């Protein structure tokens, strides 16, 4: 079946002896790393796999298998049927409670991205929770409006002030006061400039967005049609 | 108070609550103290017994003998044109207005609020003008001024405000005089503009 030359080739390599087979590739156990500072010698030899520094006195019992417990990032995001993009929402909590805002889209965390627009009611591009919002049936035509892609949860996340490094000034932390970045202003402008012409098309809608929702005598939320 | 409407054969009644709430029926026969045999061929109510309590009398009476068949009730109903007559009554209009008010959306409520505000401003303006005129000209004119004011106020009544709110052009306000300075402050500017342009008073629907 094989040609005689191939047969000869196959036979030519000397078979691996037992000793050679047992001799494995030696995995390096240590590595030498550079170390700073004068008079320290340039390098240290460091073990790659160290011995454990702690052995528990009791064995940790095996956890039972759980089912369907997902981390927050993998949760299913739902949106109320009454909330659709370009719906006018009434904010119920927060600094802007009572204000009517325009809904843009739902972010990956499930929060809603809304905007005032800023020139109408001083609500910037902001996140709100859909539970704390009343969805009205008023809609704007935002079919041609594109919200920038970089408006994600990470963009809107609150920044923590840096912990003081030095022991002296404990109270004087940086980034204490929130400042509106230029990026935010630019994004606000791009989004609002697309929405405002659509708002102007519907008569009286601008005034409606400027007004604030409130209850008065004889007005019952369960009887109102929004 | 002497009663003018009676529960009689042929009386058209409005059903106020229950399964057939809001519909008109004709009383065909009386069963006992509390119930009547009732039929509403033109309003989608089958012939059935109905308690008097859920019926409210209207002004209309049909002419048919007691226990008449549905065919004759329908004939009498259509002859009298009850459906159109009922729609023209104040009662029916009020009911309709109430229903429309209940289904107003948030945006509609805002528009109605603006319309009311505008209208009240116009009325107040007229009142002030008349008051000023009457004080300047002395007391004998006050009676005439009061009558003129009443006429103006009644002319400004808007029967169904919601219709206007929904049309998104509620500039159909009656006005008197051309020297109107409708306030263009917070009120929607587009309303003030057509209001100022109109010289003759617009008829209200």
Interface residues (C-beta under 8 A of the other chain):
Chain A: X88 X90 X100 X136 X137 X138 X202 X203 X204 X205 X207 X208 X211 X213 X223 X224 X225 X226
Chain B: X102 X103 X104 X105 X106 X107 X110 X111 X114 X168 X169 X186 X188 X190
